[in-house]
């Protein structure tokens, strides 16, 4: 639930109404618009005046998606989280800056594409698709102006029918078309045809690494080089007869594209694509896409997808996309949302992980438990130190009931609102996407602060915090406290679901790399679907022609992984040197 004081509502309403004619507030059919629903907080205010609005027993609703919007936005253009959760839920406009290099591998042809084609942001990726009888031509391009692109998050270049391509299918064909998951030639043609009217130069996606579906190789780019390279022959029999065999060398190329993708595993991700979050569209936006609420109900996050969206919601999404890509000039509040979200993750990720470690103790020794509880209490206080008011009055030990921790609500409120409270001044300038981002940040920080402040307050009243001494008869029930603390931290971290916590344990050695199962290397190998009618003449000279003519592509027998690992990827160490283990 959202709680705001009446004074705040009335004052912002008056200000916004006064500015309405001069500074239009961006709305979308008047749904989920929050120009008046904001938090105002001045340190001089009486921070305890609305303690009842900051209760510790108010949990996020079952259908809340603020945490999912927060995490997917924080994960944009990062390889690790978008490999973990393949089915993207965001469409975001962006630009590729002047001077950025893009790479294109051929099948041995010395011809520059005359129509839409695929380019890579790293040469290791394009070289993976450079195929010939021991040599191939490799094209390097440089942007001569900012290239206007549309980015689809998730593993949006993974050609599987399970949801990775739902969002781009809406742009290309008006609805998700999972039966056309391998219809890449029509997909790029139809995306570029749609984008031409809006001046869109390409579409950014991710598989083993990031790629740009470039619509015109003669617009906005110039040739840096077009080199005839020596490459191993495409012998993909498995296992290789030797490390120096053609198959062994092919596996080396395969690993190196995985390696180059890993360079963008975490923040800031692939920074050669600069996104404009004022135009973000999220399929987790329950006001924009309410029809997906029941579709997601009861499913694990891995199974969330856009298929099942209603026709009415499809119309809203396409209108919103059209409006955003048609903007003649930059708009918005000027807020650096990417940095703000990362600041929140930076502030809490390591500390919550440390709390999880401290509470993961199985000892029955009361003194050992007490010492571990005191360490945990200290860490909770560290997180909340910027908000611990000198005027705090702690009730006597033994206070119980649902309101036992309400004395700490001023700290809860300060913690939850500090990062966003002064944004009230920018509300009239915000786009609809920015309102969504603001709410996602508020929802996420509120829950982090609700849980951690409640845990800290319980530790204080149990006599564990020397900075807030209380009279306590006997020894505190540390076993009971640690049990509930452990539950609280596990629930919070599960709700946040940040991919920075998914790592190889123990850490990989110098000859290894931490890895999540990736398409196409570890994907199930179904029989090739029947493609839409086509001829080789209407396919260009790179990867797509091979996809439809080379049956080896999907039958190369890489080492298989258990089906459950593909369904729910788990981090593991793989070798960076031959013989590989991916």
N, C-alpha and C positions, 0 to 999 in steps of 0.2 A: 504493500500500500504506500501511497505518497502522502506525506504530511507536510503542510505548510501553514504558517501563522496567518491569521486574517489580516493583520497589519501589512505583512509582506505582500499579500495578494492585492490589497487595495492600492498600495503605493505603486506597485509595478503596473497595475491595470491603468492607473491614471497616467503614468509616464508613457506607457505604450500607446494609449489612445491619443495622447497629445502629439505623439510622433507619427501616428499612423499615416497621415497624408504626406509627410515628408520622407519617411523611412518605411517602405512597405515591408510588412512581416511576411516571410515566405510560408505559405501554407499549402497543404495538399488536401483538397476537398474538406478542409476544416477538421481533419481527423488527426489525432495524436499531435496536435500543435500546442506548444507549451509556453507562449510568450508571458503568461502570468504565473505559471506554475513553476516557480523558481525558489531557490533558497537565498535569503539575505542574511548575512551574518557579519556583524562588526564585533571585534573583540570587546568593545565597550558595552555591547548590549548585555542585558541580563540573560545570560545563557541558560539559566535554570527556569526561565519563565514558561517554557513549553515542554518541560521534561516529559509530560504525558504523551507527547507526540513522538518520543524517541524511546519506545518500549523495547525491552530485550526479548519479549515473547512474540514479536511480530516477524514472521518468517516470509521469505519470498514466496509468491504464489506458485502453484504447480505449473502453470503455463508461462511463467516469467521467462523472457528471453534476453534480458539485459546482459546477463553474464555471457551468453553466446555471442551477442553482437560485440561486446567488449573484446572477447577472445579472438573472434574471427578478424576483427579490425586490427588488433595487435599483431595478428599472424600474416597480414597481407604481404605477399611477395617473399615470404619465408618458406624455404623448402621443407623443413622438418615438420612443422604443424600441418602443412598442406599435403604432405605425404601421409601423415597420420589420419587426417580427416580428408578423404579424397573428394567428397561431394561438396563442391563450393556453394556458398550461399550469398555471395556478393558480386555485384557488377559495379566497377569503379572506373570513371574516366581518368586519363592520365596523359603524360607526354614523355617522349624520349628526347633528351636534350641534344642540342647541336653538338656534333663531334662524336657522339656515341657510335661504337662499331657494332655492326650486325654481320653474321656469317651465314653463308649458304653453301651446302655441299651438293655436288651433282653426282650423277651415276656414270661419270666419265665423259659427259658432254661438255664441249666448250661453247655453251650457249647461255646467255643471260636470259632469265625468264622474262617472257613478255606478258604474263598475267599474274594473278595472285599466287604467291608461293610462301614457303616456310623459311624463316631465318632463325638463327640461334643467337643468344646473347653471349655465349662462350664458344670458342672454336672447337673445343672437345666435343660439344654436342653436334655441331654441323658435320664434323669429321666422321662421327658415328654413321652418318647417312651418306658419306662420300664413298661410293662403291664403284669399283671397276676391276679390270684384270691386272691388278698390281699398281694402278695409278688412277688419279682422279683430279678433276679441276675443282678448285676451292675459291669461292668468291668472298671478298671482304668489302663491306659497304660502310660508309660514314654518313650520319645524318647531317644535312646541310641547313636544316631548320628544325624547330621542334616538331616532332612527329606526333600527331594526335592519335591516341590509341584508347581502346576499351579493354579493361582487364577483367578476366573471369578467374576467381580464386578457386582453391582446391586443386586437385590434380586434373585440371580441365583439359589436358591433352591426352589423358589416359583413355584409350579407346575400348571402353567396356560399357555394358548397358545398364550399369547399376546406379547411375546418377551423376557421374562426373561431368556429363555434357548437357545436363538439363537446362542450365541457365543460358548457355550460348544457343541452344536449339530454339529457345523462345525468341531470341533476336533474329536468328536465321529463318526459322520456319513458323514462328507464332505460337509454338507449344513444344514441350519436351517430346522428342521422338526417339525413345530408346532403341527401337528396332533399326535405326539408322546410325548406330554408334560408330560404324566403320565408314560411313559415307563422307569421308573427309574432303574429297574434291568438291562435291556440291556444297558442303558446309562452308569452306573458305570462299567459294564463288558467291554464295548467297549472303554471307556476312559482309563481304566487300561491296556487293551490289547495294545492300541496305545502307552501309556506312558512307557510300559515295556522296549521297545527298547532304551529309553532315560534315564533310571534309575529314572523315576518319581515314587515317593512313594504314591502320592495322589493328590487330587484336592480340593481346598478350595472354599466354597460357603457360601451364607448367606440366611436365612429365618427369623425366630423369633430371632435367634442368629446365630453365625458362626459355621460351620461344616467342617470336613475334610472327603472326601471320601477316605478311606484308602484302598490301593490295596492289602496289605499283612500284616496280623496281626503277622506274624513271622519274619518280616524283619524290622530292625531299631527301634523296640520297645520292651519293656519288661513289664511284668505284675507287677503292683504295688499292686493291690488287685482285688479280684473277690468276691464280698460280696452279701450275700443273705439278701435283705432288705425287711422290712415291708412297704407296700404301700397301699393306699386306693384302694378299688375295682374300676374297670372301669365302674361305673354307671354314664352315661353321659346324663341322662334325664334332661330336662330343663323346667321350673326353678327348682332349688334344693328345696327339701322339708324343709331343714334347713341348717344352716351354717356348721353343723357337719356331714351332710349327705355325702355319697360317692360322689355325684355330687358336693357338696360344696367343698370337699377336692380336687376333680379333677380340679375344677376351680382355686383353690389355686395353684396347679401345673402349670396350664396354665398361670396364671399371673406371676409366678416366672420365667418362661422361657422368657416372655416378659421383665421382670425386668432385668434378667441377660443380655439380648441383649442390654438393654439401657445403661449398663456400658460402652459400646463401641460406644456410640452415636457420639462422636466428637473426634477430634484429641487427641491422636495419633491413636485412633481406637483399634482394637484387635492387640496388639503388639506382641502376641505369634506367629504371622506369619510375617516373615521379607521379604519384597518384594525387588526385584532387578529392579529398574526403568531403568537400562541400557538396559533391555530387554522388556520394555513395548510395547505392540501393541494396538493401538487405532483405533477403527472403525470410529472415527472422523478425522482421518488422511486422508485428501482429496487427497493426492498424492498416498497413498497406496490403498485407497478404493474410487476412484472417482465415482463409480456407485451409491453410497448412497446419493450423493448430490441432484439429482432430487427426490429421494425417500423421503428425509426429507423435501423438499421444501413445504412451507405452513403449515407444521405440528407444533403443540406445542411440546415442548421438551419431555413431558410425552409420546408422541406417537412415538418418535424416536425408531427405532429398526434395527436389522441387516437383517431381512428378506427383500429380494429384491436385495441383493448383486449379482453382475454379476459373472459368472463362471470364468472370467479372474481375477477378484479381489479375488475370493475365492482361486484360485491357488496361487496368490501372498501372501495372508495371511498365507496359510498353509506352503508355503516355508519359510516365515519369522519365523513362530513359530518353525518349524523344525530346522532352523539355530540357533535360540536362545537357545533352550533346548539342542542342541548338543554341546554347547561351553564347551571345556575341562577345561578352566580356566576363572577366572573373567576378564572382560574387562571394558573399559570405562575411563572416565576422572577423576574419583575420586570425582566428585561434589556431594554434599548431596542435591539432588533435592527435596526430601521430606521436608527438613527443609527450604530450600530457598523458596519454594512455600508457606509454612506455615508462614514464616516471612512476605511475602507480604499480606497475609490474616490478620495476626495479626495487621499489620501496618494500614490497611485501614478499616477493617470491622466495628469496633466500631465507628470510626470517621465518616464514611459515614452514619451509622445509626443515629448518633447524628445530623448530618446535615439534614437528612430526618425529624427528629423530630422538629428541629428548624424552618424548612421551612413549616411545616404543621400548619400554623396559618391562621385563617379565620377572624381575626379582621380587621375592617376598620379604626381603629384609627391610624392616621398617625404617631404619636409619638411612639406608641407601635410597629408598623411595623418597624420604623427606629431603635429602640433598638434591635429588633429581628434580623434585617439585620446586624447590627454591631456585634452581637454575632456570627452570621454565618460567617461573614467576618473574625473574629478572628480565628475561627476554620479552615477556609480555609488556613489562613496564618500559623497556627500551622502545618498543614500537609506539607506545602511547605517550612518551615523554613530552612531545610538543604540545600536548593537550591536557596535562595534569595540572589542574588549577590549585593555586595555593589555598583557595577558599573551600576546598573539598572537605566535607564532614562525613566521616565513615561511621556507620551505625555500630553498635556493640556486637561483639561476636555472638553467633548463635541466632541472629535474625534469620527468619525463614519465610517461605511463602513466595508467591509469584512476584512480589514487589521488592524482594530482598536486595536486589542489585540496582534498583532505580536511582539510588543516590549517585551512581556513576553515569547517569544519562547525559549530563553536560559534556563529559569527555567523549561519549559516544557521538554526540551531535557535532562537536568540534572536529573530531577525527573524520567523520563521514562527509563533512561539507567544506573543509578547508580548501581543497583543490578546485572547487567549482563555485564557491559562494560569490566571488566578485564578478562572475560572468554575467550577472544581472545587467551590467552596463552594455553588454554586447547582444542581449536577447533580440532587440529589434532588427539587427543585421543578419541574424542567423538564417540559413536555409533550412528546409525541412530535414535534410540529412544531418545537419548540425544539431538540431533539436534531438534527433534520435541518438546521436553520439553522446550528447550531454546527459540524456536520461540513462544510457547504458553505463556511463562512468558513475553517475550518482547511485544507480542500483548496485553496482559492483562494490564501490567503496562503502556504501551503507552496510552491506552484508559482512564485508571484512571487518568493519569497525564494530558492528553489533556482536559478532562472535568473539573477537579478541578483547573487547572491553568487558564483556560479560565474564570471560575467563579470568581476566586480570582482577576484576572486582571480587569474584569468588575466592581468588587467592589472597586478596587483601583481608577479607573477612575470616579467612582461615588462619590468619596470623603469619603468612608467609612473606610479607613485604615489609622490611624494616623502615622504609620511607613513610609508611602509613601504619604505625603500630596500633594494634588493638589488644584489649585485654582478652585472654583466651584461657579458659579453664581446661587443664589437661592438654593432651596432644590432639592436633587436628586429624581428621580421618583422611589421611593422604591417599590411601588406596582408592577410596571412593572418589576423591577429587580427580586423581590422575585418570581414572576410568572415564569420567565424563569429559575431561579435557581431551583425551585421546579421541573420543567419539566426535567432539565438536570440531577438532582440527581435521579429521578425516572427512567429515561431511562438508566442511568449508572448501577444502582442497578439491574434493570431487565435484562440487558445484562450480568452482572456478575453472577447473579442468585445463590449467595452463600447460602447454607442451614443454615449457622449460624444465618441468619436473620429470619428463620422460627422457631417461638417459641410460647409458650402459653402466651397470654396476657389477663388478668394479670397472673403473675407467679402462679404456682400450690402451694397448701398448703402442710404442712408436711405429710398429709395422702394421698397425690396425687402424680401422676407422669405424666409428659407431654408425649403425645403419638400420633403417627401417625398410621392410619389404616394399619394393617399388615396381610400378608398371614400366615396361612390359617384362622386366627380368623375372619377377616372382609371381606374376599373375597366373591364374588358371589358364590353361591353353585349350580353349574351346575350338571346335571346328570353325573354320573361316565362314562367316555369314555370307549369304549370297548378296553381292553388291547390286546397287541399282544399275540398270543398263548403261554401259559405257564402253569405250574403246580406248586402246592405248593412245590414240591420237588426241583424245581430250584430257589426257593426264600429262602433266609436265614431267621434267626430267629428274626429279628428286625422289624423296622417300615414298610419295604416294604411289608412283608407278610400281615400285617394288612391293608395297603393301598388297597390291592387287595382282601381281604377276609372280612373285617369289614365294612359294609355299613354305620356304624354310623359315621365313620371318617369325611365324608363330609356332614353328615346330622345333626351333633350336632348343636343345635340351640342356638348359642351364640347370644347376643343382636345384631341385625342388625344395620348397618349404612346406611345412604342414598347413593344411587349409585354414586352421584357426589363426595362424600367424598372418596369412593374407587378409583374413576377415577382420582381425584386430591386431595390427602390426605391433610387434614388441622389439625394442632396441636390442641389437646384438653386435658384437665386434666381428668385422670381416677383414681379411687380409688386404693390404694395399699393394702387396707384391705377389707375383706368381708363386705358387698356384693359388688362385683366388677362391673365395668361399662364399660368394654372394648367390 
